[in-house]
Amino acid sequence: MNALKSTLNEVLASVLPIVAIVLILHFTVTPLEGELLGAFLLGALLIIIGLTIFLFGINQGLSQIGEGLGASLAHSNSLITIIFFSLIIGFFVSFAEPDLRILAKQVDLVTSSQFPSLAMVVVVSIGLGVMMTLGMVRIVSKVRIRWVFLFAYGVIFILSVFSSFDFIAIAFDASGATTGAITVPFMLALATGITFYKRHDNHSEADSFGLVGIASSGAIIGTLSFGLIKGLGKLTGSLPTEVLPEGNLSSLYAPIISPIALDSFFSLLPIIIIFILFQIFSFKYPKRKFLDIIRGIILTYMGLVIFMLGVNGGFMGVGSVLGHSLATNGSKTLILVASLALGLATVLAEPAVHVLTDQVATITANSVRRALVFIFLSLAVGLALFLSALRILVPEIELWMYLLPGFGLTVILAFFTDDLFVGMAYDAGGVASGPMTASFSLAFIQGIAAAVPNADVVSEGFGMIAIVALTPILALEILGLLYSRALKKKAKGGIG
């Protein structure tokens, strides 16, 4: 009960700031219709309940499964086995990720099926599976993580040269969306499990991070490769009016309950099947631990359904309406300030952010404090939404002006930052762009793009998740540099 109460308090501190910002905007600049405001408040309540149950279940279920799988693969002493199962696990976990499905549906909708949702989910999942496998092999082979990222982003740079700006935006968005509420906790636990057997190694602590970041680069490579193979260039589209919902609470929530319950079930099904197979042939956990993990999976499922219901029913529509209303009625300064404030608050409600910061505290024995990581991530995502809104308001700013120098700088900084923070930083780029970002924040930015004259909903509406995936990497690499500098100063002081 103490653990549940602690989790609830943490969730309340994460979600309530978003509610406060929306209410301030409602009572000042962008009043929401009664039913829509009611849907938002109900959505906030569902998110609080769902996120609390989800995080509680993750610790008992998915984390245990991931660590067990990682340890089993590591102890198999077979590179072929690791490659085979990593490809399968990576593909199916990504294929069922709710955040990726949300983004794929939005891309399909806005582009009038020029990039079909199923095709996007498949190519992203293939890319993630391949790169996650490379990340697993890296850990076993003890290759320094900076070289893997140099290779991955070198390939991305080459593909980007021959790709359209629209596809680049969607590709980088996909890298953030595919590392969501299900994928991130599982991959973090998987990395922890596979590094446990070599805990005597000096780099084993650092190797617990980075798998999420490496895997997410596969989503970019997969999407860009698909666009080049299919010869897809400039995409056209608009924000359909039905994206801006109207109606009573039942009309907003009732139609999405069954699809969300089904999507959440299929999100967990591959992991459940893999767990049962490994339980039969490898784990052979005692009955009590097996039942505890099953209970954790059930809690994770319940929490995910409630959380996603709140996000899709109450938050997504409000995000779009707020962005559209601000761009229609507010000044440019107000739009930028609101974007910054929403970015600062939204990341705190991302489920995977809590999972990552918990692991950071555990792996580093609290030498890297969770609160400090939260502060840097919050500032980074706030800046990302600010830059996304600025790009819409100032047509001369292109997405590549952020991404090209930004990701180039992340690779350069990787050679000056401790491996622990390099892996942590690239993982943070994935976890910061979860369901809240893929739904509420993306809808907010698309609402702005739909209302600003001469703005392109495809070019400017997408790309926001890409920026959100970039800024946390830079932020935590900077934190790593500051942390190393502080340790050196402390060491010199001790010697003196």
Secondary structure, DSSP 8 states (H G I E B T S, - for coil): -HHHHHHHHHHHHHHHHHHHHHHHHHHHT----HHHHHHHHHHHHHHHHHHHHHHHHHHHTHHHHHHHHHHHHHHTT-HHHHHHHHHHHHHHHHHT-HHHHHHHHHHHHHTTTSS-HHHHHHHHHHHHHHHHHHHHHHHHHT--HHHHHHHHHHHHHHHHHTS-HHHHHHHHHHHHHTSSTTHHHHHHHHHHHHHHTTTTSTTHHHHTSSHHHHHHHHHHHHHHHHHHHHT---------GGGS--S-HHHHHHHHHHHHHHHHHHHHHHHHHHHHHHIIIII---HHHHHHHHHHHHHHHHHHHHHHHHIIIIIHHHHHHHHHHHHHHS-HHHHHHHHHHHHHHHGGG-HHHHHHHHHHHHHTTTSS-HHHHHHHHHHHHHHHHHHHHHHHHSTT--THHHHHHHHHHHHHHHTTS-HHHHHHHHHHHHHTSSHHIIIIIHHHHHHHHHHSTT--TTTTTSSHHHHHHHHHHHHHHHHHHHHHHHHHHHHHHHH-
